[in-house]
Amino acid sequence: MITDKKQYIDVLKYEEDNYYNSYSMFTRELKNILKYLKLLRKIEYYTNCRKDIAGKIYLKKLNIKFENCQ
């Protein structure tokens, strides 16, 4: 569970490095996976850390984007 901005950035970096090492070359599939993971982690960050009104509004926008992504 992401609890602060630093942890959010660290998780994104870890996942990006991990997936780059898993694929032999940069492909459209890898790009889509990384895009999906970034969106998922951003939703997790805004759900857990941003309790202000601007954060809640942006979270609703992210959830709509996530629903359209699937």
C-alpha positions as a Markdown table, in Angstrom:
| # | Residue | x | y | z |
|---|---|---|---|---|
| 1 | Met | 0.0 | 0.0 | 0.0 |
| 2 | Ile | 1.4 | 3.4 | -1.0 |
| 3 | Thr | 1.4 | 5.8 | 1.9 |
| 4 | Asp | 3.3 | 8.8 | 0.7 |
| 5 | Lys | 4.7 | 10.5 | -2.5 |
| 6 | Lys | 8.2 | 9.1 | -2.1 |
| 7 | Gln | 6.9 | 5.6 | -1.9 |
| 8 | Tyr | 4.7 | 6.2 | -4.9 |
| 9 | Ile | 7.8 | 7.3 | -7.0 |
| 10 | Asp | 9.9 | 4.4 | -5.7 |
| 11 | Val | 7.2 | 1.8 | -6.7 |
| 12 | Leu | 6.9 | 3.3 | -10.1 |
| 13 | Lys | 10.6 | 3.2 | -10.6 |
| 14 | Tyr | 10.8 | -0.4 | -9.3 |
| 15 | Glu | 8.0 | -1.6 | -11.6 |
| 16 | Glu | 9.4 | 0.2 | -14.6 |
| 17 | Asp | 12.9 | -1.3 | -14.1 |
| 18 | Asn | 11.4 | -4.7 | -13.4 |
| 19 | Tyr | 9.4 | -4.8 | -16.6 |
| 20 | Tyr | 12.2 | -3.3 | -18.8 |
| 21 | Asn | 14.4 | -6.2 | -17.6 |
| 22 | Ser | 11.6 | -8.8 | -18.4 |
| 23 | Tyr | 11.2 | -7.7 | -22.0 |
| 24 | Ser | 14.0 | -8.1 | -24.6 |
| 25 | Met | 12.9 | -4.9 | -26.4 |
| 26 | Phe | 10.6 | -2.0 | -26.0 |
| 27 | Thr | 7.3 | -3.1 | -27.6 |
| 28 | Arg | 3.7 | -1.7 | -27.7 |
| 29 | Glu | 2.7 | -4.4 | -25.2 |
| 30 | Leu | 5.3 | -3.2 | -22.7 |
| 31 | Lys | 4.3 | 0.4 | -23.2 |
| 32 | Asn | 0.6 | -0.5 | -22.5 |
| 33 | Ile | 1.6 | -2.5 | -19.4 |
| 34 | Leu | 3.6 | 0.4 | -18.0 |
| 35 | Lys | 0.9 | 2.9 | -18.8 |
| 36 | Tyr | -1.7 | 0.7 | -17.0 |
| 37 | Leu | 0.6 | 0.2 | -14.0 |
| 38 | Lys | 1.3 | 3.9 | -13.7 |
| 39 | Leu | -2.4 | 4.7 | -13.8 |
| 40 | Leu | -3.1 | 2.0 | -11.2 |
| 41 | Arg | -0.4 | 3.3 | -8.9 |
| 42 | Lys | -1.6 | 6.9 | -9.3 |
| 43 | Ile | -5.1 | 5.8 | -8.3 |
| 44 | Glu | -3.7 | 4.0 | -5.3 |
| 45 | Tyr | -1.7 | 7.1 | -4.3 |
| 46 | Tyr | -4.7 | 9.5 | -4.6 |
| 47 | Thr | -6.9 | 7.0 | -2.7 |
| 48 | Asn | -4.6 | 6.6 | 0.2 |
| 49 | Cys | -2.8 | 10.0 | 0.4 |
| 50 | Arg | -4.8 | 12.8 | -1.1 |
| 51 | Lys | -7.8 | 13.5 | 1.0 |
| 52 | Asp | -8.3 | 17.1 | 0.0 |
| 53 | Ile | -11.1 | 18.2 | -2.4 |
| 54 | Ala | -8.7 | 18.6 | -5.4 |
| 55 | Gly | -7.4 | 15.1 | -4.8 |
| 56 | Lys | -10.9 | 13.6 | -4.6 |
| 57 | Ile | -11.9 | 15.4 | -7.9 |
| 58 | Tyr | -8.8 | 14.2 | -9.7 |
| 59 | Leu | -9.3 | 10.7 | -8.3 |
| 60 | Lys | -12.8 | 10.6 | -9.9 |
| 61 | Lys | -11.2 | 11.6 | -13.2 |
| 62 | Leu | -8.6 | 8.9 | -12.8 |
| 63 | Asn | -11.2 | 6.2 | -12.1 |
| 64 | Ile | -13.1 | 7.1 | -15.2 |
| 65 | Lys | -9.9 | 6.9 | -17.2 |
| 66 | Phe | -9.2 | 3.5 | -15.6 |
| 67 | Glu | -12.6 | 2.1 | -16.5 |
| 68 | Asn | -12.1 | 3.1 | -20.1 |
| 69 | Cys | -8.7 | 1.5 | -20.1 |
| 70 | Gln | -10.0 | -2.0 | -19.5 |
